[in-house]
Amino acid sequence: MKTSRHTRNNIRLYKISETDIINTIELPDYSEKEGDRLIALKKFPNKYDGYPLKVVHEIREGETFVITAYPLKKKHWR
């Protein structure tokens, strides 16, 4: 898994673990596709103030590339 600089900054800012990002990508509560990008959402009990973690990623040359990851500031999503 490769990450963008933006993702690495958000990991530090929101104290997101790489394990949480991998879990969100592999076992999302909700996912959708927008063009080449995949969007995954997953709730983690007792983390991120109850907000779901949103991970936007794509597959590049057979490897997952994480574009961004952050706690979604809406308690309810589509």
N, C-alpha and C positions, 0 to 999 in steps of 0.2 A: 504494500500500500504506500503510495506517495501522497504527499500533502503539499498544498500551495502555501506560500508565505502567509497569506490571509488566514488560512486554517490554523497554522502554527500560532499566529497572534491570538486568534480566538481561543485556542486551547489554553494559553496562558491567562487570558483575560477572564474567561468563564470557568477556569479550573476543570476542563473536560479531560477525561482520561482517554487514551487511545483505545482501550478495551471497550469503552462505551461507544466510540465511533464504529468499531468493528461490529459490535453487537447490533447497532442500529442498522448498518448496511446488510448484515446477514439475516437478522430476524426483526424486521420493522413491524410496528403496529399498523402502519399505513405507508403505502408507497405509490408513486406515480412517475410517469416518464414525460419529460418536456424536451422534445428534440432528442439530442444525444445524451442529455443529462438525466440522471435518476435522482429522485427526491425521496428520502426515507425519514420517517418520524417514529420515535419510540419514547415512551414514558419510562422513567427510572424512579421507582419509589424513593422518597427521601433525598432526591438530588435535584438540582437546578430549580429550587423553589416550587416544585410541582409542575413545571413547564416541560413539555416534551422536547427532546433533542432533535434538531433538524440537521440532516446531513445531505448535502448536494454533492454528487459524485458522477463520474463517468468512467468508462473502460477505455483506456488508451494502450494500444499495443499489448492487449491481454492482461494489463495490470490496472487495478483500481486507483484512480486519481481523485482525491478529495478536494473539491473546489472550496467548500466552506462548511463549517459546522458551528451551530450555536443553539442555545435554548430559545425555542419559539415563544414569544411573549404573549401568546394567546392560549388560554387554558383549553379552549375548544377549537378544533380544526375541522376541516371539511369531512 
